[in-house]
Amino acid sequence: MYSRIAGTGRCLPDRILTNAELEQMVETSDEWIRSRTGIERRHIAAEGETTSDLALRAALQAIEAAGITPADLDLIVTGTTTPDQVFPNIACLLQDRLGVHGTPAIALEAACSGFMYGLSVADKFMRAGEARYALVIGAETLSRITDWTSRDTCVLFGDGAGAVVLEASETPGILATHLGADGHYKDLLYVPTGPSRRAVTPSRDDGFIHMRGNEVFKVAVRTLGGVAEEVLAKAGVDKTEVDWLVPHQANIRIIQATAKRLDIPMERVVLTVQDHGNTSAASVPMALDVAVRDGRIQRGQLLLLEAFGGGLTWGSALVRY
């Protein structure tokens, strides 16, 4: 038994923060942000709006698109770095809001690679015959851990959620996945504190994202090209057969460099970073949903999904949609 994507969904908060507004907050400009990142705007969760709120709306869209009900789900996997609370995990919170009972509900923390990790885990559950329908979500409220006085990071991040429903299939939809990590690079992209590491007198920025941008860029380009080539080799597929590259929407320059290494023209790359910035684990499923709903991605086409994030972590998937 294999798994295939039966439905997709996404959610972005209503509040839009433009580059022009950021010009009033930090020393930056619209031209500077666009030329270096490709980002034009980002969506910010409202006061009291949580990651599970966004995840729920994305999940309901994906469930509807798959033509099932929440009661049909046998597994829920959620990737996030910004859960509502330490525990119960966000997948359990979402399970309750969907009215589902008894199914495994797993939360994964792999930063921007969280959705890719979740997709791989759910695919293996289904290959083992443990689930017929699985809900996989990437959701974030990164605005809660962004320092809005730091130009180095505040221009990059936004909030959102994306979801897919996988269904069991006798023919493979997810042809192969490939995951990896290297903790040696832990200091390139990180948030300093967590529940077991809170200082007695914490500094103001202990709860914010820290990033060494130039180093992250170099490692990301090298790693994303490699992880894409590895999943293609694993599936025995040549890169010329790929119809669409659906990358993590972190930075236009990283996306362009990765596409160039794979000899995939930008016309066959799903690009949404301009509309919402880096939404971490949410960006790949949101980009996928955009291209499915606008008709670019058609049934039978071959998709290459990939992401890279703090840890450092990375993941890719080759998908016959």
C-alpha positions as CSV (number, residue, x, y, z in Angstrom):
1,M,0.0,0.0,0.0
2,Y,1.2,3.5,-0.8
3,S,0.0,7.1,-0.1
4,R,-1.2,9.9,-2.4
5,I,-2.2,13.5,-1.9
6,A,-6.0,13.6,-1.9
7,G,-6.5,17.2,-0.8
8,T,-4.7,20.4,0.1
9,G,-5.5,23.5,2.1
10,R,-4.0,26.7,3.5
11,C,-4.7,29.6,5.8
12,L,-3.1,33.0,6.1
13,P,-4.1,35.5,8.9
14,D,-6.1,38.6,7.7
15,R,-3.5,41.1,8.9
16,I,-1.0,42.0,6.2
17,L,2.3,43.8,7.1
18,T,3.8,45.4,4.1
19,N,7.4,46.4,3.4
20,A,6.3,50.0,3.5
21,E,5.1,49.6,7.1
22,L,8.4,47.9,8.0
23,E,10.2,51.0,6.8
24,Q,8.5,52.9,9.7
25,M,9.6,50.3,12.2
26,V,13.3,49.6,11.4
27,E,16.0,51.0,9.1
28,T,15.1,49.3,5.9
29,S,13.4,49.9,2.6
30,D,11.0,48.1,0.2
31,E,13.7,48.0,-2.4
32,W,16.2,46.5,0.0
33,I,13.8,43.8,1.2
34,R,12.6,42.8,-2.3
35,S,16.1,42.7,-3.8
36,R,17.5,40.5,-1.1
37,T,14.6,38.3,-0.2
38,G,11.8,38.6,-2.8
39,I,9.3,39.4,0.0
40,E,6.7,42.0,-0.6
41,R,4.4,41.4,2.4
42,R,3.8,39.0,5.2
43,H,0.6,38.0,7.2
44,I,0.6,38.4,11.0
45,A,-1.7,36.6,13.4
46,A,-4.1,38.8,15.3
47,E,-4.0,39.1,19.1
48,G,-5.3,35.9,20.5
49,E,-5.0,34.0,17.2
50,T,-3.0,30.8,17.7
51,T,-1.1,28.4,15.6
52,S,-3.9,25.8,16.0
53,D,-6.5,28.4,14.8
54,L,-4.6,28.7,11.5
55,A,-4.0,24.9,11.4
56,L,-7.6,24.2,11.8
57,R,-8.7,26.3,8.9
58,A,-6.1,24.8,6.6
59,A,-7.0,21.3,7.8
60,L,-10.7,21.8,7.0
61,Q,-9.9,23.0,3.5
62,A,-7.7,20.0,2.9
63,I,-10.3,17.6,4.3
64,E,-13.1,19.1,2.1
65,A,-10.8,18.9,-1.0
66,A,-10.2,15.2,-0.3
67,G,-13.9,14.6,-0.1
68,I,-13.8,13.1,3.4
69,T,-14.9,14.0,6.9
70,P,-12.7,14.5,10.0
71,A,-14.1,11.2,11.3
72,D,-12.3,9.4,8.4
73,L,-8.8,10.4,9.6
74,D,-6.6,7.7,11.0
75,L,-3.6,9.9,11.8
76,I,-2.7,13.5,12.4
77,V,0.8,14.8,12.1
78,T,1.7,18.5,12.7
79,G,5.0,20.3,12.2
80,T,5.5,23.5,14.1
81,T,8.1,25.5,16.1
82,T,5.4,27.7,17.6
83,P,2.8,25.5,19.3
84,D,0.0,27.0,21.4
85,Q,1.4,25.4,24.5
86,V,4.0,23.0,25.7
87,F,1.5,20.2,26.1
88,P,-0.9,18.8,25.1
89,N,0.8,18.8,21.7
90,I,-0.8,20.9,19.0
91,A,-1.9,17.8,17.0
92,C,-3.9,16.7,20.1
93,L,-5.4,20.2,20.3
94,L,-6.3,20.1,16.6
95,Q,-7.7,16.6,17.0
96,D,-10.1,17.8,19.6
97,R,-11.2,20.8,17.5
98,L,-11.9,18.5,14.6
99,G,-14.0,16.2,16.8
100,V,-11.7,13.2,16.2
101,H,-11.1,10.7,18.9
102,G,-8.5,7.9,19.4
103,T,-6.3,8.3,16.4
104,P,-2.6,9.0,16.8
105,A,-1.8,12.7,17.0
106,I,1.9,13.5,16.5
107,A,3.7,16.9,16.8
108,L,7.1,17.2,15.2
109,E,9.6,20.0,15.7
110,A,12.1,20.3,12.8
111,A,11.8,24.0,12.2
112,C,11.2,24.9,8.5
113,S,11.5,21.2,7.6
114,G,8.6,20.2,10.0
115,F,6.1,19.5,7.2
116,M,8.6,17.5,5.2
117,Y,9.3,15.4,8.3
118,G,5.6,15.0,8.9
119,L,4.9,13.9,5.3
120,S,7.6,11.3,5.5
121,V,6.3,9.9,8.8
122,A,2.7,9.8,7.6
123,D,3.8,8.1,4.3
124,K,5.5,5.4,6.3
125,F,2.5,4.8,8.5
126,M,0.4,4.3,5.4
127,R,2.9,2.0,3.7
128,A,2.8,-0.1,6.8
129,G,-1.0,-0.3,6.5
130,E,-1.6,1.7,9.8
131,A,-3.8,4.4,8.2
132,R,-6.1,4.9,5.3
133,Y,-6.4,8.7,5.6
134,A,-3.7,11.0,7.2
135,L,-3.7,14.7,7.8
136,V,-0.3,16.4,7.6
137,I,0.0,20.0,8.6
138,G,2.7,22.7,8.8
139,A,1.7,25.7,10.8
140,E,3.4,28.7,12.4
141,T,2.9,32.0,14.2
142,L,6.5,33.1,13.8
143,S,5.5,36.7,14.6
144,R,5.4,35.6,18.3
145,I,9.2,34.8,18.3
146,T,10.3,37.6,15.9
147,D,12.2,40.6,17.2
148,W,10.4,43.5,15.4
149,T,13.3,45.8,16.2
150,S,15.9,43.7,14.3
151,R,16.2,44.4,10.6
152,D,18.2,41.1,10.2
153,T,15.1,39.0,11.0
154,C,11.9,41.0,11.1
155,V,11.7,41.5,7.3
156,L,11.8,37.7,6.8
157,F,9.1,36.0,8.7
158,G,5.3,35.6,8.7
159,D,2.5,33.4,9.9
160,G,0.4,30.8,8.2
161,A,-0.6,27.2,7.8
162,G,-0.8,24.6,5.1
163,A,-2.2,21.1,5.1
164,V,-2.6,17.9,3.0
165,V,-4.7,14.8,3.3
166,L,-3.0,11.6,2.3
167,E,-5.1,8.6,1.2
168,A,-4.0,5.0,0.8
169,S,-3.5,4.0,-2.8
170,E,-2.4,0.9,-4.6
171,T,-0.1,3.0,-6.8
172,P,2.5,5.3,-5.3
173,G,1.8,9.0,-5.0
174,I,4.7,9.7,-2.7
175,L,7.5,8.0,-4.6
176,A,10.2,8.7,-2.1
177,T,11.2,11.0,0.8
178,H,14.6,11.9,2.2
179,L,15.3,13.5,5.6
180,G,18.5,14.7,7.2
181,A,19.9,16.9,9.9
182,D,23.2,18.2,11.2
183,G,23.3,19.6,14.8
184,H,26.9,20.9,14.1
185,Y,25.2,23.9,12.6
186,K,22.9,24.5,15.5
187,D,24.1,28.1,16.1
188,L,23.3,29.4,12.6
189,L,19.5,29.6,13.1
190,Y,18.0,29.2,16.5
191,V,15.9,30.5,19.4
192,P,18.1,30.5,22.6
193,T,15.7,29.4,25.3
194,G,13.1,26.7,26.1
195,P,11.4,25.4,29.2
196,S,14.4,23.5,30.5
197,R,16.9,26.3,29.7
198,R,15.3,29.5,30.9
199,A,17.9,31.7,32.7
200,V,17.1,33.1,36.1
201,T,17.5,36.6,34.6
202,P,16.9,36.1,30.9
203,S,17.8,38.8,28.4
204,R,15.2,40.5,26.3
205,D,16.0,38.6,23.2
206,D,16.2,35.0,24.5
207,G,12.8,34.2,23.1
208,F,13.5,35.5,19.6
209,I,14.8,34.0,16.4
210,H,18.6,34.5,15.9
211,M,20.1,33.9,12.5
212,R,23.5,34.2,10.8
213,G,22.1,34.9,7.4
214,N,25.2,34.6,5.2
215,E,26.2,31.3,6.7
216,V,22.6,30.0,6.5
217,F,22.4,31.0,2.8
218,K,25.6,29.1,1.9
219,V,24.6,25.9,3.7
220,A,21.0,26.0,2.5
221,V,21.9,26.2,-1.2
222,R,24.4,23.4,-0.9
223,T,22.1,21.2,1.2
224,L,18.8,21.8,-0.8
225,G,20.5,20.8,-4.1
226,G,21.9,17.7,-2.5
227,V,18.7,16.6,-0.8
228,A,16.8,17.0,-4.0
229,E,19.3,14.9,-5.9
230,E,19.2,12.2,-3.2
231,V,15.5,11.8,-3.3
232,L,15.6,11.6,-7.2
233,A,18.2,8.9,-7.0
234,K,16.2,7.1,-4.3
235,A,13.2,7.0,-6.6
236,G,15.3,6.3,-9.8
237,V,14.0,9.4,-11.5
238,D,15.9,11.9,-13.6
239,K,15.6,15.6,-12.8
240,T,14.4,16.3,-16.3
241,E,11.2,14.4,-15.5
242,V,10.2,16.8,-12.7
243,D,7.2,19.0,-13.7
244,W,7.3,21.4,-10.7
245,L,9.7,22.3,-7.9
246,V,7.8,23.3,-4.8
247,P,10.5,24.6,-2.4
248,H,10.5,26.1,1.0
249,Q,9.6,29.7,0.6
250,A,12.4,31.3,2.6
251,N,14.3,33.6,0.2
252,I,14.1,34.2,-3.5
253,R,17.9,33.9,-3.9
254,I,18.0,30.5,-2.2
255,I,15.2,29.3,-4.4
256,Q,16.8,30.6,-7.6
257,A,20.2,29.0,-6.7
258,T,18.6,25.7,-6.0
259,A,16.6,25.7,-9.2
260,K,19.7,26.5,-11.2
261,R,21.6,23.6,-9.6
262,L,18.8,21.3,-10.6
263,D,18.5,22.8,-14.1
264,I,14.8,23.6,-13.5
265,P,13.7,26.9,-15.0
266,M,11.9,29.4,-12.7
267,E,8.8,29.0,-14.9
268,R,8.5,25.5,-13.3
269,V,9.1,26.7,-9.7
270,V,6.1,27.5,-7.5
271,L,7.0,30.8,-5.9
272,T,4.9,32.4,-3.2
273,V,7.5,33.9,-0.9
274,Q,6.5,37.4,-2.1
275,D,3.1,37.1,-0.6
276,H,3.8,35.8,2.9
277,G,7.6,35.7,3.6
278,N,9.2,32.7,5.4
279,T,6.4,30.8,7.2
280,S,8.7,28.0,8.2
281,A,6.9,24.6,8.3
282,A,3.8,26.1,6.6
283,S,5.5,27.3,3.4
284,V,5.7,24.1,1.4
285,P,2.1,22.9,1.9
286,M,0.8,26.5,1.3
287,A,2.8,26.8,-2.0
288,L,1.5,23.4,-3.0
289,D,-2.1,24.4,-2.3
290,V,-1.7,27.7,-4.3
291,A,-0.5,25.8,-7.4
292,V,-3.1,23.1,-7.1
293,R,-6.0,25.5,-6.8
294,D,-4.8,27.9,-9.5
295,G,-4.5,24.9,-11.9
296,R,-0.8,24.9,-12.5
297,I,-0.3,21.5,-10.8
298,Q,-2.3,18.8,-12.5
299,R,-3.0,15.2,-11.7
300,G,-0.3,12.9,-12.9
301,Q,2.5,15.5,-12.7
302,L,5.7,14.9,-10.9
303,L,6.5,17.3,-8.0
304,L,9.7,17.8,-6.1
305,L,9.1,19.2,-2.6
306,E,12.0,20.4,-0.4
307,A,12.7,22.4,2.8
308,F,15.6,23.4,5.0
309,G,15.5,24.9,8.5
310,G,17.1,25.4,11.9
311,G,18.8,22.4,13.5
312,L,19.9,22.3,10.8
313,T,17.3,20.0,9.3
314,W,16.3,19.3,5.8
315,G,13.9,17.1,3.8
316,S,12.6,16.4,0.3
317,A,9.8,14.4,-1.3
318,L,9.2,13.2,-4.8
319,V,5.4,13.2,-5.4
320,R,3.3,12.0,-8.3
321,Y,0.3,14.2,-7.8
